[in-house]
Amino acid sequence: MDSRTLPGTILAGTVTAALLAAIVAPVLVLVVGSVLDTRLMGVSSEQWVPGSGGAVTLKWFAYVLRLYAPMLLFSLRLAVLSVAVCLAIGVPGAYVLAERPFRGSALLEEAVLIPLSIPGITVSIALIEGFALWRGRWWLVLWGHLVYTIPFMVKSVTAALRGSDVATLERAAQTLGARTFDRLRLVVLPSVRHAALVGSLLVFAISWGEFNVSYLLNTPLNQTYPAALYATFTFNSFQVSAAAGTIFLAGVLPALLVLQWVGGAETVDVEQGV
């Protein structure tokens, strides 16, 4: 290695390590605090429960799962339904915007992205006032999630379609005798499959962790896990809060890791475009 580049390399490595530690350290504290006697971590205000199995216990996870199981299942249902609806609406919509533009389609595409610049509380109030008769219905919470997730699906698929000349491939398939359904199955869907997968992972992660819209739309019967997580961090002990946070991470981290693995540069382009 050139001696002139060594100081720069060391500096870049040091800064990278410091940033990594700043990101990873709070996560490690959360995970460790969910199973460890927190007096060992210097948290003297916590009371360790005698007979809990030594310095390590999983009882806080059992407590959180017993208390917040309905919220976990509700958030999981919302995330899965958000993915399904975004695939059903976002993929065909993105295809029309990218491959079948019409007068005003560019304006419509920009309008799809507008909710991302609006505070979640504003969207919540708009939904509550606009659908006052259905206040408290679970699908109203789903609607709030879709407002923020559909733009990511649309942007992911439109970027993939514009990055590959799908129109030319469709015309070539048509000249070879392929009908509309065949062109859709053999040309269009393979072209957007990877982008749809990336969009689905983004949608799942966003819906699973969505708090701003959900907080006002939640009801005692329909409450998302992030809202319950907020209450846990506000009113419960560090050990219970750490267990609840660890369960939340267990739901979102696999999706994010897979997203980084399959998305790569495409994920960065979608986020920058949005």
Sequence and secondary structure as in RCSB ss.txt:
>XXXX:A:sequence
MDSRTLPGTILAGTVTAALLAAIVAPVLVLVVGSVLDTRLMGVSSEQWVPGSGGAVTLKWFAYVLRLYAPMLLFS
LRLAVLSVAVCLAIGVPGAYVLAERPFRGSALLEEAVLIPLSIPGITVSIALIEGFALWRGRWWLVLWGHLVYTI
PFMVKSVTAALRGSDVATLERAAQTLGARTFDRLRLVVLPSVRHAALVGSLLVFAISWGEFNVSYLLNTPLNQTY
PAALYATFTFNSFQVSAAAGTIFLAGVLPALLVLQWVGGAETVDVEQGV
>XXXX:A:secstr
  TTTHHHHHHHHHHHHHHHHHHHHHHHHHHHHTTB GGGGT TT    TTSSTTB  HHHHHHHHHHHHHHHHH
HHHHHHHHHHHHHHHHHHHHHHHHS  TTHHHHHHHHHGGGGS HHHHHHHHHHHTGGGTT HHHHHHHHHHHHH
HHHHHHHHHHHHHTTHHHHHHHHHHTT  HHHHIIIIIHHHHHHHHHHHHHHHHHHHHH  HHHHHH  SSS  H
HHHHHHHHHHS HHHHHHHHHHHHHHHHHHHHHHHHHHTHHHHHHHHH 
